Amino acid sequence: MKKETKCVHSGTRLDDKVYGVNTPIYSSTAYLYPNDLELVRYPRYSNTPSQEAPAEKIADLEGGEAGSIFSSGMGAISTTLMTFLRPGDHVVFQDGLYGGTQRMIRNQLERMNVTQTFVSSSDPQDFAKAVEENTMIIYIESPTNPLMTVVDLKGIAKVGQEKGVLTIIDNTFASPINQRPLEHGFDIVVHSGTKYLNGHSDVICGAVVASRELMDKIQATAVDLGPTLDMHASYLLERGLKTLAIRVARQNENAMTISRFLEKHPKVRQVNYPGLESHPNHVVAKEQMDGFGGMMSFEIDCDDGGVNDFMRSLKLVTAAISLGGVETLVTLPAKTSHSYLSKEDRQAQGIEDSLVRMSVGIEDPQDIIDDLAQALERL
Ligand SMILES: *Cc1c(COP(=O)(O)O)cnc(C)c1O
């Protein structure tokens, strides 16, 4: 099946009582035993049909053997890291990961006596150099927030294979429609399903996809820690996933159109979008991605007051955190995701105070462009 078809059909559990076309919401927390399947069903084991359906759909979309869903992206990420780490282990992390992941590293992994090296380049050789004798994991994101840096996935996967280290990627920004890291040799894919997978800014959830062997280990940890997705939310996630391919295709198109408009605008200094030839990682992105995604950032040619005026002048585009929904949202990384850094540290990373991050929705692109244009004109 092609990905559009997988979105609609993969994983669906037939309703064999009244023959509805959707997976029913199996809301029970108590199941008879012994039963025909000799299987103990219990929601914390994530093995009710309502939970299995979206897990299988996501696994199919990522091209993995098995998958599991979680109560949040952080539930998926922390459970995965906890599964493979013991005191004394070392992890190679990419610098500038999602803020919640960085926080988890500081608050939980350091307490567990797990040491880390943060690699600030996107060159696989620099990741190879950071691997030590006790390194268990290399963990990255691509494209990254907010500058949309793209990492060479085959290169990183090869480093992991050569050094015998697990490779994990947070694939939230690209979604499996645009990028399937397991095909490039990665071991594990994690997601905040809150973003593109559910896609309607109304469910918090996460997902992990890997080989059956790795997934069994991660799922065993999940049973201990308990970050299970409720059956009603699982149903909403399955429903959201059915339109993932067409939503992302539209977001790819819209983002391309809008990035070209912004690139030509005299009041915009720089546009960071991997689909633009001007993006430093455009060639790698083209090689490993089917589409360039709906995430971008751009720097406005103005002072701090100007960027606030710009944000306030927007009428359709909404200033709100989070991303990946059907509506176009903007944030100022200097005031949100990167506010914990000093202005100097942000500038050293290339994040100016006038940098705007945008999650492009599925609206008509001309309406978004008109709104951005009128807000830029006021500057
Ligand atoms: C939002 C996000 C997360 C965390 O997901 P939650 O669902 O909020 O727990 C992790 N990684 C990335 C890239 C994200 O954008």
Residues whose N, C-alpha, C, O or C-beta is under 5 A from the ligand:
A	BS01	LIG	S72 G73 M74 G75 Y98 G100 D170 T172 S192 T194 C205
